[in-house]
Amino acid sequence: APATTTTRLDVASISDPSASSSSPSSSSSPDAPPLHRTRPRKLCLMVEPSPFTHVCGYSNRFNEMLRYLSKAGDTVDVLTTECHTPPDELPTEKFGYDVHHTQGFSWFLYPSVSVSFDLPEMKGLRILERLKPDLIHVTSPGVMLIAALFYARMLRIPLVMSYHT
């Protein structure tokens, strides 16, 4: 029979980092799990529509994710699209991370939603070549995932996809 390995999760260390004798957390916030057990990661977040130009659950989800990644010391570059907000009002930074905007268009079924194939600019490719991330996280109810699939395959970077509305 093949050997099996069992990993025991110390639940006390998740809710109270001081309760664990394993790797100490440098996070002093009681609302965050120990975030420094692994080396900091480099991530490219490709997200559409932009979670930074309006308030909704989708926006809250990505702001919280970036806040925790910042606490963990990870490096993140964000690529998003927004064709309804004037360019001078688009955020260029969130939680210390660069936010890049690529050309987008309105989808006919949801005219208030901006989506993008990251064409013709291919900003995502330039970000990935510069950052050399450990992971691409693409999230959408749109079409940016097509560009992310292409980039991940071409550059051989692991890709995770999620769908949020």
Residue pairs with C-beta under 8 A, 6 or more apart in sequence:
10 19
10 20
10 22
12 19
12 20
13 19
13 20
13 22
13 34
14 33
14 34
17 24
17 25
17 27
17 33
17 34
20 34
22 37
23 34
23 36
23 37
24 34
24 36
25 33
25 34
25 35
25 36
25 37
26 35
26 36
27 33
27 34
27 35
27 36
27 71
27 72
29 71
32 68
32 71
35 68
35 71
35 72
35 73
36 72
36 73
40 72
40 73
40 74
40 75
41 72
41 74
41 75
41 133
41 134
41 135
42 74
42 75
42 76
42 131
42 132
42 133
42 134
42 135
43 69
43 74
43 75
43 76
43 77
43 133
43 134
43 135
43 136
43 137
44 76
44 77
44 78
44 79
44 124
44 127
44 128
44 131
44 133
44 135
44 136
44 137
44 157
45 62
45 65
45 66
45 76
45 77
45 78
45 79
45 137
45 138
45 139
46 78
46 79
46 80
46 118
46 124
46 136
46 137
46 138
46 139
46 140
46 144
46 145
46 147
46 148
47 62
47 78
47 79
47 80
47 138
47 139
47 140
47 144
48 80
48 81
48 104
48 114
48 115
48 116
48 139
48 140
48 142
48 143
48 144
49 80
49 81
49 82
49 104
49 113
49 114
49 115
49 142
50 80
50 81
50 82
50 85
50 90
50 101
50 114
51 58
51 59
51 61
51 62
51 63
51 80
52 59
52 62
52 63
52 80
52 82
52 90
52 91
52 94
52 99
53 82
53 84
53 85
53 89
53 90
53 91
58 164
58 165
61 164
62 139
63 94
63 95
66 76
66 78
66 94
66 95
66 97
67 95
69 76
69 95
69 97
70 76
70 95
70 96
70 97
75 97
75 131
75 133
76 97
77 97
77 98
77 100
77 127
77 131
77 133
78 94
78 97
78 98
78 99
78 100
79 100
79 101
79 102
79 118
79 123
79 124
79 127
79 144
80 99
80 100
80 101
80 102
81 101
81 102
81 103
81 104
81 114
81 115
81 116
81 144
82 90
82 101
82 104
82 114
83 103
83 104
83 105
83 106
83 114
84 106
84 112
84 114
87 101
90 99
90 101
91 99
92 98
92 99
93 99
100 123
100 127
101 123
102 116
102 118
102 121
102 123
102 124
103 116
103 119
103 120
103 121
104 114
104 115
104 116
105 114
105 115
105 116
106 112
106 113
106 114
106 115
107 113
107 115
107 142
113 141
113 142
115 140
115 142
115 143
115 144
116 142
116 143
116 144
116 147
117 143
117 144
117 146
117 147
118 124
118 125
118 144
118 147
119 147
122 147
124 144
124 147
124 148
124 151
125 151
128 136
128 151
128 155
128 157
129 155
133 157
134 157
134 158
135 157
135 158
135 159
135 160
136 148
136 151
136 152
136 157
136 158
136 159
136 160
137 159
137 160
137 161
137 162
138 144
138 145
138 148
138 149
138 159
138 160
138 161
138 162
139 161
139 162
139 163
139 164
140 163
141 163
141 164
141 165
145 161
148 159
148 161
149 159
151 157
152 158
152 159
